[in-house]
Amino acid sequence: MDRFDYLARRKQAELNQAALAVCPVEKNRHEEQARAYAKIISVLRREEEASLHVR
């Protein structure tokens, strides 16, 4: 669960940076990074759920 907390904090930090960004390019970069963290979290959760069903 710690890795999910870490990734969620990183995702939120990127969203916060995007909200503060003045430059559209920088804002887009932070938003893309936040989406990447969200995808990683989603994949890890699915893998964890699948491993629980296998046992």
Distance bins in CASP14 RR format, pairs under 12 A and 6 or more apart:
PFRMAT RR
TARGET T0000
AUTHOR 0000-0000-0000
RMODE 2
METHOD distances of the structure
MODEL  1
1 7 0 0 0 0 0 1 0 0 0 0 0
1 8 0 0 0 0 0 1 0 0 0 0 0
1 41 0 0 0 0 0 1 0 0 0 0 0
1 44 0 0 0 0 0 1 0 0 0 0 0
1 45 0 0 0 0 0 1 0 0 0 0 0
1 48 0 0 0 0 1 0 0 0 0 0 0
2 8 0 0 0 0 0 1 0 0 0 0 0
2 9 0 0 0 0 0 1 0 0 0 0 0
2 44 0 0 0 0 0 1 0 0 0 0 0
3 9 0 0 0 0 0 1 0 0 0 0 0
3 10 0 0 0 0 0 1 0 0 0 0 0
3 37 0 0 0 0 0 1 0 0 0 0 0
3 40 0 0 0 0 1 0 0 0 0 0 0
3 41 0 0 0 0 1 0 0 0 0 0 0
3 43 0 0 0 0 0 1 0 0 0 0 0
3 44 1 0 0 1 0 0 0 0 0 0 0
3 45 0 0 0 0 0 1 0 0 0 0 0
3 47 0 0 0 0 0 1 0 0 0 0 0
3 48 0 0 0 0 1 0 0 0 0 0 0
4 10 0 0 0 0 0 1 0 0 0 0 0
4 11 0 0 0 0 0 1 0 0 0 0 0
4 37 0 0 0 0 0 1 0 0 0 0 0
4 38 0 0 0 0 0 1 0 0 0 0 0
4 40 0 0 0 0 1 0 0 0 0 0 0
4 41 1 0 0 1 0 0 0 0 0 0 0
4 42 0 0 0 0 0 1 0 0 0 0 0
4 43 0 0 0 0 0 1 0 0 0 0 0
4 44 1 0 0 1 0 0 0 0 0 0 0
4 45 1 0 0 1 0 0 0 0 0 0 0
4 47 0 0 0 0 0 1 0 0 0 0 0
4 48 0 0 0 0 1 0 0 0 0 0 0
5 11 0 0 0 0 0 1 0 0 0 0 0
5 12 0 0 0 0 0 1 0 0 0 0 0
5 41 0 0 0 0 0 1 0 0 0 0 0
5 44 0 0 0 0 0 1 0 0 0 0 0
6 12 0 0 0 0 0 1 0 0 0 0 0
6 13 0 0 0 0 0 1 0 0 0 0 0
6 37 0 0 0 0 1 0 0 0 0 0 0
6 40 0 0 0 0 0 1 0 0 0 0 0
6 41 0 0 0 0 1 0 0 0 0 0 0
6 44 0 0 0 0 0 1 0 0 0 0 0
7 13 0 0 0 0 0 1 0 0 0 0 0
7 14 0 0 0 0 0 1 0 0 0 0 0
7 33 0 0 0 0 0 1 0 0 0 0 0
7 34 0 0 0 0 0 1 0 0 0 0 0
7 36 0 0 0 0 1 0 0 0 0 0 0
7 37 1 0 1 0 0 0 0 0 0 0 0
7 38 0 0 0 0 1 0 0 0 0 0 0
7 39 0 0 0 0 0 1 0 0 0 0 0
7 40 1 0 1 0 0 0 0 0 0 0 0
7 41 1 0 1 0 0 0 0 0 0 0 0
7 42 0 0 0 0 0 1 0 0 0 0 0
7 43 0 0 0 0 0 1 0 0 0 0 0
7 44 1 0 0 1 0 0 0 0 0 0 0
7 45 0 0 0 0 0 1 0 0 0 0 0
8 14 0 0 0 0 0 1 0 0 0 0 0
8 15 0 0 0 0 0 1 0 0 0 0 0
8 34 0 0 0 0 0 1 0 0 0 0 0
8 37 1 0 0 1 0 0 0 0 0 0 0
8 38 0 0 0 0 1 0 0 0 0 0 0
8 40 0 0 0 0 0 1 0 0 0 0 0
8 41 1 0 0 1 0 0 0 0 0 0 0
8 42 0 0 0 0 0 1 0 0 0 0 0
8 44 0 0 0 0 0 1 0 0 0 0 0
8 45 0 0 0 0 0 1 0 0 0 0 0
9 15 0 0 0 0 0 1 0 0 0 0 0
9 16 0 0 0 0 0 1 0 0 0 0 0
9 34 0 0 0 0 0 1 0 0 0 0 0
9 37 0 0 0 0 1 0 0 0 0 0 0
9 41 0 0 0 0 0 1 0 0 0 0 0
10 16 0 0 0 0 0 1 0 0 0 0 0
10 17 0 0 0 0 0 1 0 0 0 0 0
10 30 0 0 0 0 0 1 0 0 0 0 0
10 33 0 0 0 0 1 0 0 0 0 0 0
10 34 0 0 0 0 1 0 0 0 0 0 0
10 36 0 0 0 0 1 0 0 0 0 0 0
10 37 1 0 1 0 0 0 0 0 0 0 0
10 38 0 0 0 0 0 1 0 0 0 0 0
10 40 0 0 0 0 1 0 0 0 0 0 0
10 41 0 0 0 0 1 0 0 0 0 0 0
11 17 0 0 0 0 0 1 0 0 0 0 0
11 18 0 0 0 0 0 1 0 0 0 0 0
11 30 0 0 0 0 0 1 0 0 0 0 0
11 31 0 0 0 0 0 1 0 0 0 0 0
11 32 0 0 0 0 0 1 0 0 0 0 0
11 33 0 0 0 0 1 0 0 0 0 0 0
11 34 1 0 1 0 0 0 0 0 0 0 0
11 35 0 0 0 0 1 0 0 0 0 0 0
11 36 0 0 0 0 1 0 0 0 0 0 0
11 37 1 1 0 0 0 0 0 0 0 0 0
11 38 1 0 1 0 0 0 0 0 0 0 0
11 39 0 0 0 0 1 0 0 0 0 0 0
11 40 0 0 0 0 1 0 0 0 0 0 0
11 41 1 0 0 1 0 0 0 0 0 0 0
11 42 0 0 0 0 0 1 0 0 0 0 0
12 18 0 0 0 0 0 1 0 0 0 0 0
12 19 0 0 0 0 0 1 0 0 0 0 0
12 30 0 0 0 0 0 1 0 0 0 0 0
12 33 0 0 0 0 0 1 0 0 0 0 0
12 34 1 0 0 1 0 0 0 0 0 0 0
12 37 0 0 0 0 1 0 0 0 0 0 0
12 38 0 0 0 0 0 1 0 0 0 0 0
12 41 0 0 0 0 0 1 0 0 0 0 0
13 19 0 0 0 0 0 1 0 0 0 0 0
13 20 0 0 0 0 0 1 0 0 0 0 0
13 30 0 0 0 0 1 0 0 0 0 0 0
13 33 0 0 0 0 1 0 0 0 0 0 0
13 34 0 0 0 0 1 0 0 0 0 0 0
13 37 0 0 0 0 1 0 0 0 0 0 0
14 20 0 0 0 0 0 1 0 0 0 0 0
14 21 0 0 0 0 0 1 0 0 0 0 0
14 26 0 0 0 0 0 1 0 0 0 0 0
14 27 0 0 0 0 0 1 0 0 0 0 0
14 28 0 0 0 0 0 1 0 0 0 0 0
14 29 0 0 0 0 1 0 0 0 0 0 0
14 30 1 0 1 0 0 0 0 0 0 0 0
14 31 1 0 0 1 0 0 0 0 0 0 0
14 32 0 0 0 0 1 0 0 0 0 0 0
14 33 1 0 1 0 0 0 0 0 0 0 0
14 34 1 1 0 0 0 0 0 0 0 0 0
14 35 0 0 0 0 1 0 0 0 0 0 0
14 36 0 0 0 0 1 0 0 0 0 0 0
14 37 1 0 0 1 0 0 0 0 0 0 0
14 38 0 0 0 0 1 0 0 0 0 0 0
15 21 0 0 0 0 0 1 0 0 0 0 0
15 27 0 0 0 0 0 1 0 0 0 0 0
15 30 1 0 0 1 0 0 0 0 0 0 0
15 31 1 0 0 1 0 0 0 0 0 0 0
15 32 0 0 0 0 0 1 0 0 0 0 0
15 33 0 0 0 0 1 0 0 0 0 0 0
15 34 1 0 1 0 0 0 0 0 0 0 0
15 35 0 0 0 0 1 0 0 0 0 0 0
15 37 0 0 0 0 1 0 0 0 0 0 0
15 38 0 0 0 0 1 0 0 0 0 0 0
16 27 0 0 0 0 0 1 0 0 0 0 0
16 30 0 0 0 0 1 0 0 0 0 0 0
16 31 0 0 0 0 0 1 0 0 0 0 0
16 33 0 0 0 0 0 1 0 0 0 0 0
16 34 0 0 0 0 1 0 0 0 0 0 0
17 23 0 0 0 0 0 1 0 0 0 0 0
17 26 0 0 0 0 1 0 0 0 0 0 0
17 27 0 0 0 0 1 0 0 0 0 0 0
17 28 0 0 0 0 0 1 0 0 0 0 0
17 29 0 0 0 0 1 0 0 0 0 0 0
17 30 1 0 1 0 0 0 0 0 0 0 0
17 31 0 0 0 0 1 0 0 0 0 0 0
17 32 0 0 0 0 0 1 0 0 0 0 0
17 33 0 0 0 0 1 0 0 0 0 0 0
17 34 0 0 0 0 1 0 0 0 0 0 0
18 24 0 0 0 0 0 1 0 0 0 0 0
18 25 0 0 0 0 0 1 0 0 0 0 0
18 26 0 0 0 0 1 0 0 0 0 0 0
18 27 1 0 1 0 0 0 0 0 0 0 0
18 28 0 0 0 0 1 0 0 0 0 0 0
18 29 0 0 0 0 1 0 0 0 0 0 0
18 30 1 1 0 0 0 0 0 0 0 0 0
18 31 1 0 1 0 0 0 0 0 0 0 0
18 32 0 0 0 0 1 0 0 0 0 0 0
18 33 0 0 0 0 1 0 0 0 0 0 0
18 34 1 0 0 1 0 0 0 0 0 0 0
18 35 0 0 0 0 0 1 0 0 0 0 0
19 26 0 0 0 0 0 1 0 0 0 0 0
19 27 0 0 0 0 1 0 0 0 0 0 0
19 30 0 0 0 0 1 0 0 0 0 0 0
19 31 0 0 0 0 1 0 0 0 0 0 0
19 34 0 0 0 0 0 1 0 0 0 0 0
20 26 0 0 0 0 1 0 0 0 0 0 0
20 27 0 0 0 0 1 0 0 0 0 0 0
20 30 0 0 0 0 1 0 0 0 0 0 0
21 27 1 1 0 0 0 0 0 0 0 0 0
21 28 0 0 0 0 1 0 0 0 0 0 0
21 29 0 0 0 0 1 0 0 0 0 0 0
21 30 1 0 0 1 0 0 0 0 0 0 0
21 31 0 0 0 0 1 0 0 0 0 0 0
21 32 0 0 0 0 0 1 0 0 0 0 0
21 33 0 0 0 0 0 1 0 0 0 0 0
21 34 0 0 0 0 0 1 0 0 0 0 0
22 30 0 0 0 0 0 1 0 0 0 0 0
23 29 0 0 0 0 1 0 0 0 0 0 0
23 30 0 0 0 0 0 1 0 0 0 0 0
24 30 0 0 0 0 0 1 0 0 0 0 0
24 31 0 0 0 0 0 1 0 0 0 0 0
25 31 0 0 0 0 0 1 0 0 0 0 0
25 32 0 0 0 0 0 1 0 0 0 0 0
26 32 0 0 0 0 0 1 0 0 0 0 0
26 33 0 0 0 0 0 1 0 0 0 0 0
27 33 0 0 0 0 0 1 0 0 0 0 0
27 34 0 0 0 0 0 1 0 0 0 0 0
28 34 0 0 0 0 0 1 0 0 0 0 0
28 35 0 0 0 0 0 1 0 0 0 0 0
29 35 0 0 0 0 0 1 0 0 0 0 0
29 36 0 0 0 0 0 1 0 0 0 0 0
30 36 0 0 0 0 0 1 0 0 0 0 0
30 37 0 0 0 0 0 1 0 0 0 0 0
31 37 0 0 0 0 0 1 0 0 0 0 0
31 38 0 0 0 0 0 1 0 0 0 0 0
32 38 0 0 0 0 0 1 0 0 0 0 0
32 39 0 0 0 0 0 1 0 0 0 0 0
33 39 0 0 0 0 0 1 0 0 0 0 0
33 40 0 0 0 0 0 1 0 0 0 0 0
34 40 0 0 0 0 0 1 0 0 0 0 0
34 41 0 0 0 0 0 1 0 0 0 0 0
35 41 0 0 0 0 0 1 0 0 0 0 0
35 42 0 0 0 0 0 1 0 0 0 0 0
36 42 0 0 0 0 0 1 0 0 0 0 0
36 43 0 0 0 0 0 1 0 0 0 0 0
37 43 0 0 0 0 0 1 0 0 0 0 0
37 44 0 0 0 0 0 1 0 0 0 0 0
38 44 0 0 0 0 0 1 0 0 0 0 0
38 45 0 0 0 0 0 1 0 0 0 0 0
39 45 0 0 0 0 0 1 0 0 0 0 0
39 46 0 0 0 0 0 1 0 0 0 0 0
40 46 0 0 0 0 0 1 0 0 0 0 0
40 47 0 0 0 0 0 1 0 0 0 0 0
41 47 0 0 0 0 0 1 0 0 0 0 0
41 48 0 0 0 0 0 1 0 0 0 0 0
42 48 0 0 0 0 0 1 0 0 0 0 0
42 49 0 0 0 0 0 1 0 0 0 0 0
43 49 0 0 0 0 0 1 0 0 0 0 0
43 50 0 0 0 0 0 1 0 0 0 0 0
44 50 0 0 0 0 0 1 0 0 0 0 0
44 51 0 0 0 0 0 1 0 0 0 0 0
45 51 0 0 0 0 0 1 0 0 0 0 0
45 52 0 0 0 0 0 1 0 0 0 0 0
46 52 0 0 0 0 0 1 0 0 0 0 0
46 53 0 0 0 0 0 1 0 0 0 0 0
47 53 0 0 0 0 0 1 0 0 0 0 0
47 54 0 0 0 0 0 1 0 0 0 0 0
48 54 0 0 0 0 0 1 0 0 0 0 0
48 55 0 0 0 0 0 1 0 0 0 0 0
49 55 0 0 0 0 0 1 0 0 0 0 0
END
